[in-house]
Amino acid sequence: MKNLLAFLFIICSTAALAQQRDKAEMAINSQLEKWHKAAADADFDAYYDLMTEDAVFIGTDADENWQLDQFKAYAKPYFDKGKAWSFTTLERTIYHPKKSKITWFDELLDTQMGICRGSGVMRLDGKEWKVQHYVLSIAVPNENVSEVTQIKKEHDSLLMVKLRAN
């Protein structure tokens, strides 16, 4: 009888943890969708309210590694014109360890640049999941890497000189 009760306890506990994890993943997914929608709607406040105060955004250009205030300054003119950017989720995977206040994710996005990959870290801030670190990359098919490398060769060379000088 003790073994049966222990077994039932384990089954119920496992189911409860899975339900909690599913609930958290739904909330995380919802927040990311709201975040992307706020950019598409050029809603500056809603967009940045979904990021932590110490957030970092890394864009597609090697020079784009922004702390939150820098990112706001860069993006504000786009939001003010009513046209920020529009990313639609094609696929997303969320990695959320049990009971953790940190989660990470990767996603494929339909963007004005074609398919891009986003990846990031979210933190539970109070009762709300917020983006703490986000990296946006342009997805380049392997068969086109040589062409892309040639196109950016001069730019990369100049940037490497500058970075090595620091």
WOPE-V373305 format. One record per residue. N is the residue number from 0. SS is DSSP state (a for helix, b for strand, c for the rest). PHI is phi in whole degrees, -180 to 180 (none if undefined). PSI is psi in whole degrees, 0 to 359 (999 if undefined). Layout:
# WOPE-V373305
{{N;SS;PHI;PSI} {N;SS;PHI;PSI}}
This chain:
# WOPE-V373305
{{0;c;none;319} {1;a;-61;319} {2;a;-63;320} {3;a;-65;317} {4;a;-65;318} {5;a;-64;317} {6;a;-62;314} {7;a;-63;320} {8;a;-61;315} {9;a;-63;315} {10;a;-62;313} {11;a;-65;319} {12;a;-64;316} {13;a;-63;317} {14;a;-64;320} {15;a;-65;318} {16;a;-65;319} {17;a;-64;320} {18;a;-66;319} {19;a;-62;315} {20;a;-64;316} {21;a;-61;319} {22;a;-64;317} {23;a;-64;316} {24;a;-64;324} {25;a;-65;319} {26;a;-66;318} {27;a;-63;312} {28;a;-60;317} {29;a;-62;316} {30;a;-64;319} {31;a;-64;320} {32;a;-65;319} {33;a;-62;320} {34;a;-62;312} {35;a;-65;321} {36;a;-66;321} {37;a;-60;321} {38;a;-67;314} {39;a;-62;326} {40;c;-87;0} {41;c;54;42} {42;c;-98;88} {43;a;-53;308} {44;a;-63;314} {45;a;-63;320} {46;a;-62;308} {47;a;-78;340} {48;a;-69;341} {49;c;-92;11} {50;b;-119;150} {51;b;-72;162} {52;b;-67;339} {53;b;-108;26} {54;b;-65;154} {55;b;-129;136} {56;b;-123;123} {57;b;-110;116} {58;c;-89;189} {59;c;-78;339} {60;c;-89;143} {61;c;-59;337} {62;c;-83;353} {63;c;-95;83} {64;b;-133;91} {65;b;-109;135} {66;b;-74;163} {67;a;-53;311} {68;a;-63;322} {69;a;-66;318} {70;a;-66;318} {71;a;-60;314} {72;a;-62;319} {73;a;-64;314} {74;a;-85;337} {75;a;-52;314} {76;a;-58;325} {77;a;-68;315} {78;a;-63;318} {79;a;-63;329} {80;c;-80;356} {81;c;80;13} {82;c;-141;93} {83;c;-90;254} {84;c;-143;158} {85;c;-128;111} {86;c;-115;127} {87;b;-113;130} {88;b;-71;128} {89;b;-98;324} {90;b;-161;143} {91;b;-147;140} {92;b;-124;130} {93;b;-112;133} {94;b;-113;107} {95;c;-129;100} {96;c;-63;153} {97;c;-51;134} {98;c;55;16} {99;c;-85;147} {100;c;-94;7} {101;b;-125;140} {102;b;-140;160} {103;b;-134;162} {104;b;-154;162} {105;b;-138;152} {106;b;-150;150} {107;b;-104;136} {108;b;-127;143} {109;b;-90;117} {110;b;-133;176} {111;c;-66;348} {112;c;-101;13} {113;b;87;206} {114;b;-76;129} {115;b;-123;159} {116;b;-112;132} {117;b;-113;145} {118;b;-145;151} {119;b;-171;181} {120;b;-124;138} {121;b;-121;150} {122;b;-126;141} {123;b;-75;113} {124;b;-111;98} {125;c;72;244} {126;c;-110;10} {127;b;-124;136} {128;b;-79;132} {129;b;-133;150} {130;b;-74;125} {131;b;-107;328} {132;b;-150;127} {133;b;-136;136} {134;b;-125;125} {135;b;-110;129} {136;b;-131;142} {137;b;-81;128} {138;c;-80;120} {139;c;-111;121} {140;c;-59;141} {141;a;-54;323} {142;a;-70;349} {143;a;-109;2} {144;a;-61;318} {145;a;-60;316} {146;a;-63;315} {147;a;-64;319} {148;a;-59;318} {149;a;-65;317} {150;a;-61;321} {151;a;-99;4} {152;a;-56;311} {153;a;-65;313} {154;a;-58;313} {155;a;-63;320} {156;a;-61;314} {157;a;-65;318} {158;a;-66;320} {159;a;-63;321} {160;a;-61;314} {161;a;-62;315} {162;a;-68;322} {163;a;-71;336} {164;a;-75;339} {165;c;-79;999}}
